[in-house]
Amino acid sequence: MNKALLSLLVILGASAATDAVAQMPDYGVQYGQEFRQPSTARAQGRRAEHRRGYEARARAVSPGGFDGSWSVAINTRSGACQPSYRFGVQIIRGNVVYEGRSAGRVSPSGGVSVNISQGGQQAAGQGRLSRSYGGGAWRGYGSAGACAGTWHAVRR
């Protein structure tokens, strides 16, 4: 009778343990370590969230992320050039285009380098753009001599 009772207890214990394990979260073993496998929906949601974050960062730092029409205002701080002047530029695939000609580049991080020459005048500018505005410094030389100042840009 003791053996029958012991066998019955072993069977009941094994059955209870099997039911408890079946109700537990899904665990696996990988490289000798226990880990919990994420649910498929949760894993897909995380992958989609990471992908959206990556795509947003890629747009923000890609040269194309600055593409579009910009209004640029220059202010002369030294020299006999015009005190201020406003003009439009286009940024196309990271290229700064002024009056139909390539005038400079925008780096993936927003750094801007521009060289413009027309007639006997020339100017070079450097600075930084964000998604909707930017600014920097410029130096130039023209019929009135050397000039320098600042520039500010806003996306149109």
ChimeraX attribute file (.defattr): number of C-alpha atoms within 10 A of each C-alpha:
attribute: neighborCount
match mode: 1-to-1
recipient: residues
	/A:1	6
	/A:2	7
	/A:3	8
	/A:4	9
	/A:5	10
	/A:6	11
	/A:7	12
	/A:8	12
	/A:9	12
	/A:10	12
	/A:11	12
	/A:12	12
	/A:13	12
	/A:14	12
	/A:15	12
	/A:16	12
	/A:17	12
	/A:18	11
	/A:19	11
	/A:20	10
	/A:21	12
	/A:22	10
	/A:23	9
	/A:24	8
	/A:25	11
	/A:26	12
	/A:27	12
	/A:28	11
	/A:29	10
	/A:30	8
	/A:31	5
	/A:32	7
	/A:33	7
	/A:34	10
	/A:35	11
	/A:36	10
	/A:37	12
	/A:38	12
	/A:39	11
	/A:40	9
	/A:41	9
	/A:42	10
	/A:43	12
	/A:44	12
	/A:45	12
	/A:46	12
	/A:47	12
	/A:48	12
	/A:49	12
	/A:50	12
	/A:51	12
	/A:52	12
	/A:53	12
	/A:54	12
	/A:55	11
	/A:56	13
	/A:57	12
	/A:58	14
	/A:59	15
	/A:60	17
	/A:61	16
	/A:62	18
	/A:63	21
	/A:64	18
	/A:65	22
	/A:66	29
	/A:67	18
	/A:68	15
	/A:69	16
	/A:70	21
	/A:71	15
	/A:72	18
	/A:73	16
	/A:74	21
	/A:75	18
	/A:76	20
	/A:77	17
	/A:78	12
	/A:79	16
	/A:80	15
	/A:81	20
	/A:82	12
	/A:83	12
	/A:84	13
	/A:85	12
	/A:86	12
	/A:87	12
	/A:88	16
	/A:89	20
	/A:90	23
	/A:91	22
	/A:92	18
	/A:93	15
	/A:94	21
	/A:95	22
	/A:96	25
	/A:97	18
	/A:98	16
	/A:99	10
	/A:100	9
	/A:101	12
	/A:102	17
	/A:103	19
	/A:104	19
	/A:105	21
	/A:106	26
	/A:107	17
	/A:108	17
	/A:109	15
	/A:110	21
	/A:111	17
	/A:112	21
	/A:113	19
	/A:114	19
	/A:115	17
	/A:116	15
	/A:117	13
	/A:118	8
	/A:119	7
	/A:120	8
	/A:121	14
	/A:122	15
	/A:123	17
	/A:124	17
	/A:125	20
	/A:126	19
	/A:127	18
	/A:128	18
	/A:129	20
	/A:130	17
	/A:131	14
	/A:132	11
	/A:133	16
	/A:134	19
	/A:135	21
	/A:136	18
	/A:137	18
	/A:138	22
	/A:139	19
	/A:140	20
	/A:141	18
	/A:142	16
	/A:143	11
	/A:144	11
	/A:145	11
	/A:146	16
	/A:147	18
	/A:148	21
	/A:149	19
	/A:150	18
	/A:151	21
	/A:152	19
	/A:153	22
	/A:154	17
	/A:155	19
	/A:156	11
